[in-house]
Amino acid sequence: MKYINEYIEYLMYQKKYSKNTYESYKRSLLEFYDFYVDLKDILKLEYDDVKKYLKYLDDKGLSKASISLEVSALKGFYKYLVRKRYIKSNPFTLVSLPKKDKKLPKFMYYNELEDLFKIPDLDTDLGVRDRLILELLYATGIRVGELINIKVKDINLSNKSIKVFGKGSKERIVYFGDYAKDYLELYLSSARLNLNIKSSDYLILNAKGGNITERGVELIIDKIVKEASIKTKVSPHTFRHTFATHLLNEGCDILTVQELLGHESLKATQVYTHVTNEHLKEVYFKTHPNNKKNREEV
């Protein structure tokens, strides 16, 4: 157990992984430890032992994506043990991640966004805050973890930009439009002043005046989606998918979208081209004269 705790502290304080990420790794490693605690020392595992655990995961009926997450956590853990010289070799070296089923990112249509934007009650402080959350997520494409860590000093209203800190505390600048600016100014001039009973530096506050959590934002969005009677599953990350998809649909180049999303690899951004390609195909078949039975002959 001490090696697992040491590794989790390494992810927290040196790698600066988000709370969700290192807690996910910890759950995976503890389950792995429980599996072997009465069978074998985890520092003395061999490839055959690893295969037994992989079979155990498969027998649980986990999806390929879930198994990939489990294996990634274990690969990283044993790589750390080798680097610290607790063990000589990584028993997971020969293990390949299962190929994930390709799933296109879910995004919202403009009418669905409009339905969501109408829900928050702008006559209340929390309603103004909730509308701002929706506007910022859609306007900037930021992750929910980036949203909750925005401080007021990170915002530049004059040039409509925000400094955010992404994965690995990597800093980038994101931009917002006039709608988001209007609600930012409204929130900062009234609602936030009333909510900020604890003199917080953070932008988005909870009902008690403290810093809002990722789960808090998720609950707000869940409530709004339910009230808007939208059947599609919508999470904070859906706004990020929507941001990227709408930009590409409107002609934005993929390298700019990559930069705005804070993706290190273009591969992570290219998944959105599959969505936009489907959109282009749909538009083509609806609009090109050769696809219309009632085309006038000339």
PyMOL commands that set and color helices and strands:
alter all, ss='L'
color gray80, all
select helices_A, chain A and resi 2-13+19-36+42-44+47-59+64-83+110-117+125-140+144-147+152-154+167-169+178-195+214-227+236-249+254-261+266-287+289-291
alter helices_A, ss='H'
color red, helices_A
select strands_A, chain A and resi 155-156+161-165+171-175
alter strands_A, ss='S'
color yellow, strands_A
deselect
rebuild
show_as cartoon
